[in-house]
Amino acid sequence: MTAGDWGAVRLTAELAALTTVLLLLVGTPLAWGLARTRSAFKPLWAALVAMPLVLPPTVIGFYLLLLMGPHGAVGQATQWLGLGRLPFSFAGLVVASVLYSMPFVVQPLQQAFEAIPENALEAAATLRAGAWDRFFSVALPLARPGLLTASVLGFAHTVGEFGVVLMIGGNIPDRTRTLSVAVYDHVEAAEFAEAHRLAAGMVAFALVVLVSLYAANRPAAKR
Amino acid sequence: MPRWLAAPGALLLTLATLAVTARAGEVQVAVAANFAGPMNALGPAFTAATGHTLKLSVGATGKFHAQIAAGAPFEVLLAADDETPKKLVAEGLAVAGTNFSYAIGTLVLWSAQPGFVDDQGAVLAAGQFEHLAIANPKVAPYGAAAMQVLRARGLADILAPKLVTGESIAQAQQFVATGNAELGFVALSQVAVPGKPVIGSYWRIPPSLYGEIRQDAVLLKVGETNAAAIALLAWLKGDAAKATIQAWGYGR
């Protein structure tokens, strides 16, 4: 493999890792809130989180390009803060990936939180566990399988992201040329041998990740 | 007409109409992204002259090459270079002897901001910008020409960190149009649209700085027996098409 292709592998791993960490930080409280809320607006919040599942990447890419551009609200805010502009940058890809992979992290977490029996939390409360203590000592450990699923899917889905990266990335080596874009590049240029090396690697990666996930999440009784 | 004949009669009438439409044929055309504007203008004129209709797909020439090799149903290719049609003929995917130059491309350096690009291209050496958009030089001939200009000016290495690459020249234009790249190399036809005011500023690059962009058309094997495809190539060689192509800033 060429140095450029190794750069794409490294970049993609960094992007997926950082995105997953950020999504767990943002997504866990969001999923907890969605699981516990009795608000009439719950369907709306749940729908907003699920939007990237339904929208084509081109729609997300198009609006991000406009929003993060010099005339967009986000672009003007980042420039005002002295951060420059997000398109064509690694930071821009991270922001886009967090949005795009959001449902893959929030939904498994939310399901895990919803599955926790109310009386487990009530029992902890009668033992004078505070709200934070109940969350960290009871809810989070019980939601462990959901946490694992969320992390793996968030990481894997970011690795598999293509359309949004193509539209806002600008295909810059070591900065925005991720694996999926590198494969597209090789195929476009009829460099099929190079494309095969990356593409076959990604097929193997996806299979290994998903098999490990399903194996780890098998109910204990059936093991 | 007896009533029992009404239904079959209507069916026959429909079939007859379909037959007429089939004679006025349809061509699947793969168009290099830089030529999308003029081709959209040429389409109705071609239909008016011949009765045939066009189905256009726009993209990078290199990508079309890969797709045609993989069995894409295109019948005519309007490439952004003369190499790709020659290769397709050599590979047996296009009909020998049908390739000809329908246009000579003009490369410009364009910014959506008025006054940003001067008429000598000094803006390139000054380097007061964050991003310079080009089409992917590996698949888009205009991208390759842009790299030749940068090398001719001795700026290829200095500006390399600022380059953002569109998958075709249409995406390079889109990066500049949205302001995400301050300037970029595009085709003159994307900037100077006949009958419309020019947005921003551009430098028409002297032909001495890049190899001639000779854009060839070719009849693909899939369209070998399609009368509409053959008619399109003949019509593109004619004076009516030539006038429009020149009006869009192409040589001939």
HADDOCK unambig.tbl for C-alpha pairs under 7 A between the chains (distance, minus, plus):
assign (segid A and resid 66 and name CA) (segid B and resid 178 and name CA) 6.63 0.50 0.50
assign (segid A and resid 69 and name CA) (segid B and resid 178 and name CA) 6.74 0.50 0.50
assign (segid A and resid 69 and name CA) (segid B and resid 179 and name CA) 6.38 0.50 0.50
assign (segid A and resid 69 and name CA) (segid B and resid 180 and name CA) 5.21 0.50 0.50
assign (segid A and resid 70 and name CA) (segid B and resid 179 and name CA) 6.07 0.50 0.50
assign (segid A and resid 70 and name CA) (segid B and resid 180 and name CA) 6.39 0.50 0.50
assign (segid A and resid 87 and name CA) (segid B and resid 180 and name CA) 6.78 0.50 0.50
assign (segid A and resid 170 and name CA) (segid B and resid 164 and name CA) 4.57 0.50 0.50
assign (segid A and resid 170 and name CA) (segid B and resid 165 and name CA) 4.91 0.50 0.50
assign (segid A and resid 170 and name CA) (segid B and resid 166 and name CA) 6.03 0.50 0.50
assign (segid A and resid 171 and name CA) (segid B and resid 164 and name CA) 6.32 0.50 0.50
assign (segid A and resid 171 and name CA) (segid B and resid 165 and name CA) 5.45 0.50 0.50
assign (segid A and resid 172 and name CA) (segid B and resid 164 and name CA) 6.08 0.50 0.50
assign (segid A and resid 172 and name CA) (segid B and resid 165 and name CA) 6.98 0.50 0.50
assign (segid A and resid 188 and name CA) (segid B and resid 62 and name CA) 6.33 0.50 0.50
assign (segid A and resid 188 and name CA) (segid B and resid 63 and name CA) 4.68 0.50 0.50
assign (segid A and resid 188 and name CA) (segid B and resid 66 and name CA) 6.29 0.50 0.50
assign (segid A and resid 188 and name CA) (segid B and resid 139 and name CA) 6.81 0.50 0.50
assign (segid A and resid 189 and name CA) (segid B and resid 62 and name CA) 6.13 0.50 0.50
assign (segid A and resid 189 and name CA) (segid B and resid 63 and name CA) 6.74 0.50 0.50
assign (segid A and resid 189 and name CA) (segid B and resid 138 and name CA) 6.22 0.50 0.50
assign (segid A and resid 189 and name CA) (segid B and resid 139 and name CA) 5.79 0.50 0.50
assign (segid A and resid 190 and name CA) (segid B and resid 66 and name CA) 5.78 0.50 0.50
